[in-house]
Amino acid sequence: MDNGDMNGNGRDKLVGNLKSVMQDAEALLRGTGQQMGSGYDAARAQLETAWDSARGNFGAIEEQVMAGSQEAIDAADRYVQSNPWQAVGIGAAAGLLIGLLIGRAK
């Protein structure tokens, strides 16, 4: 499974959990409008369970993003180490382009 598939599955899982949290929150709000009894407690328990699950998925997605970022940083570092003058040229060109854009915006 490639990294794109993992990120897509993680996003889908996160979206599903967020929808579940919203549905549980709506049920909780409806329950508080009625008598505060067992319905309120059940809705509250469901909301807490869904929230914990969503929080866990946020953590997993954050780890995937951090791992992907570290891979990109490592790849850029390897490129710069093996091609230092090209990296300096690319940096200078990017700086020039940014300077021109900032100068035009004023």
N, C-alpha and C positions, 0 to 999 in steps of 0.2 A: 504494500500500500504506500503510495507516495505521500509527501507532506501536504500537497494540495487537497488530497482526499481526506486526510486526517483533519485539516482545518475546516473543510466543508462539513464533515460529520460533527465536529465539535460545535460549529455554529448552529447546525440544525438542532442538535441536542439542547443547546443554550436557548434557542428561540422556543423550542417546545417547553422547556422548563419555565421560561418567562411567561408564556401563555398560561401554563398551569398555575403559576403564582397569581396572575391577574384574575383567573377564574376563582381561585380560592379566596382572594381578597374580596371579590364581589360577593361571594357566598358569606363571608364574614360580615360584610357591611349589611347584607340583607338580614342576617341573623341577629345583628344588634338592634335592628329596627323592631324586631319582635321581642318576645320575652327572653330574658337572659337565662337560658336553661341549658339543657344538654346539647341543643343545636348550636349554640354559641361556642361551647367547649369543643365540639367536634370540628367545627369550621376553623377554630383557632389552631387546633392540633394539626389539621390538614395544611393550613397556611405555614405553620412552623416547619413541617416536614418538607414542603415544596421549597421553602426559602433556603433551608439547609442544603437541599439537593442542588439548587441553582447556584448557591455560593461555592459548592464543591466544583461545579462545572466551570465557574469563572476562574477558579484556581488552576484547573487543568488547562484551560485555554491560555491563561497567562503564561504557564510553563512552556506551552508550545510556541508562543510568540517569542518568549525569551530565548528558547533554543534556536529558533529560526533566525533571530537577530544575531545571536552569537555566531552562527554559521556564516552569515553575510559579513560580519566584521572580520572573521578569520579569513574568508576568501579575499576580501579587500586588502587585508594585511599581507597575505601571500603575494597578491598581484603587485602591490607597491614595492615589496622587497625584491621581487624578481624583475620589475620594470621601473626603477626609480625615476628615470628621466621622463618617461611617458607620464608617470603619475604627476610629476611637477608641471609638465605641459598641460595636462588636463585640469589641474588645480588653477593654474594661471588663466586658462581660457574660461573656466567657470567664474573666477573672480572678475575677469574683464566683463563677461556677460552680465553678471549681477550688478556691477558698477554702472554699466550702460543703462540697465533697466531702472536702477534707482535714480540715475541722473535724468532720465526721461520723465519719471513720475513727478519730479519737482517742478 
